[in-house]
């Protein structure tokens, strides 16, 4: 026999059950997730900049050959 759980969602940071109107189980989880999002955004910017620089270097080398 299966037990029916009350309607709930899960914390975006740690996955603990939370009511639907909440996204996080605690303020600590909120700030940890905000730091993760910021780090991910910065990593994406660095990746795009490095890729662009690499393409420009390859094009410049090709223009001189």
PLY file of the C-alpha trace (Angstrom):
ply
format ascii 1.0
element vertex 65
property float x
property float y
property float z
element edge 64
property int vertex1
property int vertex2
end_header
0.00 0.00 0.00
1.44 3.38 -0.97
1.38 6.37 1.34
0.12 9.61 -0.15
2.36 12.62 0.51
0.93 16.12 0.93
1.32 18.46 -2.06
4.84 19.88 -2.01
7.77 21.04 -4.09
11.51 20.66 -3.49
14.15 23.16 -2.42
16.12 24.40 -5.43
19.37 24.05 -3.53
19.25 20.92 -1.36
16.13 19.12 -2.58
14.32 18.99 0.77
10.50 19.12 0.58
9.00 22.62 0.83
5.47 24.03 0.37
4.56 25.09 -3.20
4.82 28.80 -2.44
8.45 28.45 -1.33
11.45 27.90 -3.56
13.98 27.27 -0.78
13.82 25.56 2.62
15.98 28.19 4.34
17.74 31.48 3.80
21.06 29.61 3.81
19.91 27.50 0.84
18.77 30.67 -0.96
22.19 32.32 -0.63
24.05 29.12 -1.56
21.97 28.85 -4.73
22.50 32.53 -5.56
26.28 32.00 -5.25
26.05 28.92 -7.50
24.07 30.87 -10.11
26.57 33.75 -10.03
29.53 31.36 -10.39
27.83 29.56 -13.29
27.13 32.89 -15.01
30.76 34.00 -14.59
32.02 30.66 -15.94
29.80 31.08 -19.02
31.14 34.58 -19.63
34.75 33.34 -19.31
34.03 30.45 -21.69
32.50 32.77 -24.31
35.40 35.24 -24.00
38.01 32.48 -24.32
36.24 30.94 -27.30
35.96 34.31 -29.03
39.62 35.07 -28.38
40.64 31.67 -29.74
38.63 32.17 -32.92
40.14 35.64 -33.42
43.69 34.27 -32.94
43.02 31.47 -35.45
41.60 33.96 -37.96
44.55 36.31 -37.46
47.05 33.50 -37.97
45.18 32.40 -41.10
45.25 35.92 -42.51
49.07 36.09 -42.24
49.73 32.72 -43.86
0 1
1 2
2 3
3 4
4 5
5 6
6 7
7 8
8 9
9 10
10 11
11 12
12 13
13 14
14 15
15 16
16 17
17 18
18 19
19 20
20 21
21 22
22 23
23 24
24 25
25 26
26 27
27 28
28 29
29 30
30 31
31 32
32 33
33 34
34 35
35 36
36 37
37 38
38 39
39 40
40 41
41 42
42 43
43 44
44 45
45 46
46 47
47 48
48 49
49 50
50 51
51 52
52 53
53 54
54 55
55 56
56 57
57 58
58 59
59 60
60 61
61 62
62 63
63 64
